[in-house]
Amino acid sequence: MLRFAPSPTGDMHIGNLRVALFNYIVSKQRDEVLLVRIEDTDKERNIEGKDKEILDILGVFGIEYKELVYQSNNFRFHSMMALQLLHDKKAFNCFCKPEILEKKRDEAKNAKKAYRYDGACVELSAEETIDNPNPFVVRLRKPEKEIVIDDLIKGSITFSPDDIDSFIIMRQDKTPTYNFACAVDDMLGDISLVIRGEDHMSNTPKQVAIRDALGYEKKIQYAHLPIILNDEGKKMSKRDNASSVKWMFEEGFLPSAIANYLILIGNKTPKEIFTLDEAVEWFDINSISKAPARFDMTKLKFLNREHLKMLDAKELSRYVGFADEDIGKVAKIFLEEISTLKELREKISPIFAEKEVADEFFEAAQKIKEIIKNAPFFEEYDGFKSYIMEQTGLKGKNFFKPLRLLMTGAEHGPELSDLYPHLKNYMKEIVK
Ligand code: GLU
């Protein structure tokens, strides 16, 4: 079983989406179930409705999953496992006051040393523990041996017991910490491979230590994906618009192009333009580069245009707000000039809008409008053009400039003869 484990604490980031795509692809390749686990244990940070938004985005990308769990529904298992660890003396109650710990942390910082828990409560006697009325947290005992993670992307990484330390697994309010809930749930879910962002790398030995302490023997594989950098070479953050999947949709990037892009960057792929289904055939998690991927808007735009070209006219017309094959064909012609749906809509909607004509051509445009309103239907552009020219007595720039403006709402653009076959049925509507 594989899992995608988003926290419902904000908008879906392209880094999360990349994690979801890779989990989906590998679950298909291995013929294993994909589980979505909403990690909603941090009540303060949860945002109402974000879980649904994330699930909707998965749906838009065609990322199908078989199971959906909310981590908070597993609280009773987290408590049970914590009790077992306490019973087995693999974990202990820690009564250290947060302000004292904070002070020790500051001291370590001032001495330029890494802070480590000083073990104050590791060996408290049963009486000292049971009779203590103060609030406490539960900590896992620092492991005795080092923990080695054989990461599919990063290779082998060794963590010393001090790197892992005696860390908190249950907070004072008896809710599990992220590491504890995650480690237990990966065990309960019988997860075989965890694919996630490399920002979780330092959590991994802790999660392995938890399962080791619980006596879980199955070895879970890990693949930590390098981060995505922005144009300036910094980690993409909320401040980078393109980090938000919602923003990408608003800008008019197709899900298929976004998926193509996120699978392509920092990877060796047999081709550049492909669909998610195709990627399932050849994707290899081992060939993801160790180095961070760099976000490249020009490349994304290029791919988006290629994916727009792959749509048939009907589909394309729906994306620009019509359900008409002819408008889809007009849109296809404009694909040479644009790379996003937003840009495409900016070309198509002026065709049907009221046109503003500069003074210079105002009179000519009035004449053309009048004639078109009463003109017979012309199958061919040439016949149409000759008729209007003849009836208005206009020619050259004085004819073509206002005609283009009336037909497209723009001064420049594709050949009118290319557009006319698809607009001929709407001419009386358009020319206004
Ligand atoms: N909930 C974590 C996050 O959204 C992911 C945890 C994981 O994949 O283990 O960053």
Residues whose N, C-alpha, C, O or C-beta is under 5 A from the ligand:
A	BS01	LIG	A5 P6 S7 E39 C182 R196
